[in-house]
Amino acid sequence: MAITITPEIKDKVHEAMIEQRKNFCGTNGQFAKMYGLSGSAFTRIHNGEREGVLSPTKWLLLAQEFGVSLESKKWNTAKTDVFRVIEEEILFCKAYSKARICVDECGIGKTFTAKYLARTVRNCFYVDASQAKTRTQFIRSMAKCIGADFQGRYYDVKTSLKIHLKTMPQPVVIIDEAGDLEYQAFLELKELWNATEGFVGWYLMGADGLRAKIERGITNRTVGYAEIFSRFSEKYTRIVPNDQRERISFYKKLITDVLSANNCPAEEMNRIVKRCLTNDRGNDIGGLRRAESLLILS
């Protein structure tokens, strides 16, 4: 099936690209490299050209990168309690070149918040570790993410990555799904932190698997885990309460805040919130992905 990208979508991608460019301190060539574009292609799009510059598939990928919806309905951003906590921590790490770890439940908006901040905060970068699990993939993915050279010899790519990070004003790197990193890739975090101490903010995010990975490594005295935990403040940020009554109250507010931001009618909101408080696993509470699906169906 052929992919059709309308002129309206291309215009939205162009607008989002120009806004994103304002939040990156590097050159146009480096910015283009972050999104797999040549410098000439970026210049042509920037100057208003559309036809014949990129393939439909590439326009689609850029739309996904910049959060441009291909549908008429747009999922509005809600400044939930989760959003505020993660935003505050990431901005702290950026301002003071510190490192933190956020370990919490799935479906509460961690990834959405991280991607939003990466699009709207200057020199804030997002890396999805679930797509770059090995050491080589991880370093190359991060280098591409910040506009550094990501091809060539592994050692050269890593060196370029460190130099670029240290020469940027107050960068912060968000590594999502950090629990998916293989051991050798996870060890690279210590080297990167050591090489950029005082210059770069770091923020790891994940679910219980990330916590289990770190604690198991520390318990087994596996090289690197205790050192990385120490460098990342020796503390996990958790937003969802453990007490069941408090959890229910938290999720009710979280889901209500998101539905309200997306103009959900009051009668539908009550129904969706109620359905989200249980799922097919029994007593567990459904998160925002379930709420979004139910809102679409409604």
N, C-alpha and C positions, 0 to 999 in steps of 0.2 A: 504493500500500500504506500503510495507516494505521500510524502510529507508536504503539507502546504502551510507556508508561513505568510500571513497577511501583511500588507504594508503597515497596518496599525501595530502589529506585534514588533516589527522591525523598528518602528519609531520608538516604541516603549523600551526596547532593548538599548537603543541609542541613548535615550534619556537616562536610563539607569546606569549605563556605562559612563556617561559624562559625570554623573553624580559620584559614582564610585571613584573615578579618576581624581576627584578633588580630595579624596581621603588617602591618597597614596603619594608619598613624597619623592618617589623615584622618577625616572625618565619615561617618556611615552613608550620607548622600546621595551623597557622593563615591565611596564604595565601591560602591554600587549602580550608579552611572554607569559604572564600570569594566567592568561585565558587562552593560550595556544594560538594566538594570532601573530601574524607578521606585523612589523612596524608599519609597512605600507598599507596593509588592510585596515589597521586601526585608524590611520590618517584618513583614508578614503571614507570610512564610516563616520568619523568625526566631522568631516567636511560635507556630510549630507548624502553621500552615495549609498545606494542600497542594492540595486540590481547587479548581479554578476560578481559581487565582492566575496560572498560566502555561500556555501552550500546550505540547503534547507536544514540539514542535520546540524550544521554548526550554529545556525541561528537558534535552533531549538536548544542546543546545549548552553548557549549564552543566556537564553531566556531562563533556564533553570539556574545557572550560576548567579544571575542578578535578581532572582526572585520575581521574575515577570510571569504572571499567570496567562496561560493560553485561553482561559475561559473568561466569560464575562464577570463571574462572581470572584471577588478578591477576598482572601482570608485576611481580615484586618488584625493588626498587632494590638494585643491587650497587655497593658503594663501590670501583669499579675504579681503576686508576692514572689513567685519563682523568678520572674523576669527581673524584679528589683534587686533581689539578693545577688543573682549572677552578674547583673550589670555593675553593681557596686563593687563586687570582688574583682571583676575584670578591669575596671577602671582603676582600682587600687593597685593591682599588679602592674598595670601600664604606667601609672604615675610614679611608682616607687621601685620599678624593676624587681618585683617580688614574684613568688610562685605559690600557687594554691592548688588544691585538689577538691573537686566537687564530686561526691559519690551519692547518688540518690536514685529514686525509682524511675522506671521508664514511663513515658507518656505524660510528663508534667511540663514539658516545654523547654527543656534544657537546650536541645539542639536548635530549636527555632530561635531562641534568644541568642545563642552564640552566632548563628548565621546572620541574624539581624544586626548585631553589633559589628560583625566583620564587614557588613555593607555600609554601616553608618558612622563608624568611629575611625578616625585617622590612624593609619598604620596598625590596624587590628586585623589579624590573619586567622583563618579557620582551616584546620587540617582534619580530615575524616580518616582516622587510623584504621577503620574497618575496610577501607579501600587501599590501604598501604601498610600491610601487616609486617612485611619483612624489613630488615635493616636498609637494604638498598631502595626499596620502594618508598619507605618512610622518609629518608633523607632527600631523595629526588622529588617527592611530592611536596615536601616543605620548601625546598629550594624554588620550585615552580610557583608555589603559593605566594612567595614574597618577591618574585620577579628576578631571582638569581638564575645563573646558568644551571640547568638541571640535566644536561646531557654531557657526555664525556666520561672521563674516569671518575670512579666513586670518590676517591680522595680529593680530587679537584672540586667536585660538586660540593662536598662537605666544607671545604675551605672557603669556597665562594659564599656558601650559606652563612657561615660565621661572620665573614667580613661584611656582608650586606646587613645582617642583623645589627652588628655593632656600629655601623655608620648611619643607621636610621635614627631619627628623633623619637624616642619613647615607643618602640614597637611592643606589641603584645601578641603572643601566639597561643591560640586556643587549640588544644588537641582533644578532639571528641572521640568517643569509643576507645579510649586509651587502653582499656583492658584487652583489646584485640591484638595489641602489639606483641610480636614474638619476643623472646627473651633478649636476643641480640639487638633488636630495634629498641626495646625498652631501655637497654643500657646506654644507648646513644643520648638519652635525655640527660644523663649525668655529664657527659662530655660537653654537650651543648650548653648546659647551665654553667659549667665551669668556665667555658670559653667566653660566655657573654654576661657573666655576673656583673650586676650594676648597670647593665645596658638594656636588658630585655626582660619583659614580663612574660610569665608562663602560666597557663591555666589548663589543668587536666580535667576532663569530664568523663564520667562513666557510670555504670550501674554497679550492683553488688559484686560483679565479677572483677572489677578493678580493685576494689577493696580486698577481696579474697586473694587476688594475685599478689598484691603488695604484702599483705600480712603473712601469707604462706612463704613468700620469699624471705621475709625477715625472720620468721620462726625457723626456717631451714638454713638460715645463715648463708643464703645464696648471694654471691657477690653482686653488689649494686643496689639492692632493694632498700636496705637501711639508709644508704647514702642519698638515694633519690628521695625517700620519704623525708629525711632531714632537710634537704634543700627545698622541698615543697611544704615547709612550715609544720611538718609533723602533725597534721590535723586534717580531718576530712570535713568538708562543709556538707551538711545535710539539712534539707529544708522541710521535708515531709515529716510530721510528728510520728513517734512510735506508738503512743497511746491510741487505742482504736477510736475512742470518741473524738479525740482531737484530729485524728486522720479523716474521719468522716466530715467534720466541720471544715477542715482544710480543703478537701476535695470539692465539697459543695461550693465553697467560695471561689476556688480556682476555676471550676467549670462554668460557674455563673458569670464570672468576670469575662471569660473568653466568649461565651455565648452573647453576652450583652454587647460586647464590642463588635459583634457580627450581626447585630440587629435581629436577634432571635425573638420571636413573639413570646410574651410571658407564659402563655399556656403551654407552648412547646418547650420552653426552657425548663419548666418544672418536670415535665415528662422525661426529657433527656437527662436531666440531673439525676432523677430517680433511677433510670435505667443504667446510668454510669456507675452507680454505687455498688453494683454487683456485676460479675461477668461469668463466663462458663466454667471458671476455675473454682467457683464457690463463693467464699466470703471476700475475695480480693476485690479491690475497687478499680473500676475501669478509668483510664486516664483521658487525656485530651484527644488522642487519635480516635478513640471510640466516640467521644463527643462530636468530633468533626464529622465522622461518618453519619452519625444520627442526625446531625443538623442538615447535611446534604440530602439525606433521605426524606427529611421533613419538608 
